[in-house]
Amino acid sequence: MAASAEENSEDLQTWPKFVLFGDSITQLAFCDGGWGAALQHVLQRKCDVVCRGLSGYTTAWGKLVLPQVINKHNATDVVLVTIFFGANDASLKEMSPKHVPLDNYKTNLRDMLEYLQQLGLGPDQVILITPPALDEQAWQKHCQGMGSSINRLNEVTGQYAKACWEVAEERKVTCVDLWTAMQKEKDWQRFLEDGLHLSRKGNQFLAQHLVPLAQEGTNHLPIIFPLSEDVDPYQPEEALLHKTEAKED
Ligand SMILES: CCCCCCCCCCCCCCCCOC[C@H](COP(=O)(O)O)OC(C)=O
């Protein structure tokens, strides 16, 4: 290989990171037609969309592991973060040990925002997403199939969505109120696969809300590596190595 392409760590091109942090609805974000994949498609050559969705997690667990996801070693590479919890926090107290009381949910969200702020991430770099609406009929069917009774209610999930919105307002962070937005749509149940997790249509719906925010948050980023039309095929080094000519001994 040409001497001009020697491997020096300082030569490595850093790709900014857009971290998706949340529960299983985030873990599924890169399934075929998923909202994370839609974001990565739009943000190609701008940044990596990194999925850190953890199925079954609540804010209580999320805040414990967040420092293992983003810390001083990678925070400067992080350009945007979504925090998307609440679907599990809102499990009914009498039905699930994972239930997180509403006040604790708010405190946990605040703690995560403060932690990110301490790492240098501003409020404009974080997007809170409320839990989606719950289709009780479909979720009850799912629970029955698992041999249990329904463990979540839409009204209760709505209280967590409102709480999430309030924390966002308080901390001047953008919030996608998915719970409310979904229910403004006709036949909103089509946005859910099993009553809790997003269907293909639900993934598209969330992506429609996030794409403009993601574009706004990454406007300042340059396109990584020159566009092919800006590379002289006879002298690619000029554009690709910022040199007029590759030198060889
Ligand atoms: C873009 C195309 C989408 C096609 C449909 C893909 C969606 C599939 C949805 C169903 C699969 C769900 C599998 C994950 C189940 C794990 O869920 C964990 C928790 C619920 O836990 P529990 O209360 O114990 O039932 O859910 C979350 C939100 O973490």
The ligand as a Tripos MOL2 file, in Angstrom:
@<TRIPOS>MOLECULE
LIG
   29    28     1     0     0
SMALL
NO_CHARGES

@<TRIPOS>ATOM
      1 C1        -40.6420   -2.2860   11.3290 C.3       1 LIG1
      2 C2        -41.3370   -3.5370   11.1700 C.3       1 LIG1
      3 C3        -41.9260   -3.9290   12.4430 C.3       1 LIG1
      4 C4        -42.4950   -5.2730   12.4150 C.3       1 LIG1
      5 C5        -42.9300   -5.6570   13.7300 C.3       1 LIG1
      6 C6        -41.7930   -5.7300   14.7030 C.3       1 LIG1
      7 C7        -42.2710   -5.5580   16.0470 C.3       1 LIG1
      8 C8        -42.3890   -6.8200   16.7500 C.3       1 LIG1
      9 C9        -43.0400   -6.5690   18.0520 C.3       1 LIG1
     10 C10       -43.2670   -7.7470   18.8560 C.3       1 LIG1
     11 C11       -41.9930   -8.3600   19.3400 C.3       1 LIG1
     12 C12       -41.6830   -7.9760   20.6970 C.3       1 LIG1
     13 C13       -40.5210   -8.6960   21.1950 C.3       1 LIG1
     14 C14       -39.9490   -8.0400   22.4080 C.3       1 LIG1
     15 C15       -40.5790   -8.5020   23.6410 C.3       1 LIG1
     16 C16       -39.8470   -7.9920   24.8000 C.3       1 LIG1
     17 O1        -40.5910   -6.9990   25.4520 O.3       1 LIG1
     18 C17       -39.9970   -6.5410   26.6040 C.3       1 LIG1
     19 C18       -40.8590   -5.5320   27.2940 C.3       1 LIG1
     20 C19       -42.1550   -6.1540   27.7930 C.3       1 LIG1
     21 O2        -41.8430   -6.9340   28.8850 O.3       1 LIG1
     22 P1        -42.9710   -7.6870   29.7670 P.3       1 LIG1
     23 O3        -43.6790   -6.6860   30.5860 O.co2     1 LIG1
     24 O4        -42.1720   -8.6230   30.6230 O.co2     1 LIG1
     25 O5        -43.8780   -8.3790   28.8180 O.co2     1 LIG1
     26 O6        -41.2070   -4.4610   26.4670 O.3       1 LIG1
     27 C20       -40.3770   -3.3860   26.4000 C.2       1 LIG1
     28 C21       -41.0470   -2.1430   25.9380 C.3       1 LIG1
     29 O7        -39.2440   -3.3940   26.7780 O.2       1 LIG1
@<TRIPOS>BOND
     1     1     2 1
     2     2     3 1
     3     3     4 1
     4     4     5 1
     5     5     6 1
     6     6     7 1
     7     7     8 1
     8     8     9 1
     9     9    10 1
    10    10    11 1
    11    11    12 1
    12    12    13 1
    13    13    14 1
    14    14    15 1
    15    15    16 1
    16    16    17 1
    17    17    18 1
    18    18    19 1
    19    19    20 1
    20    19    26 1
    21    20    21 1
    22    21    22 1
    23    22    23 2
    24    22    24 1
    25    22    25 1
    26    26    27 1
    27    27    28 1
    28    27    29 2
@<TRIPOS>SUBSTRUCTURE
     1 LIG1         1 GROUP 0 **** ****
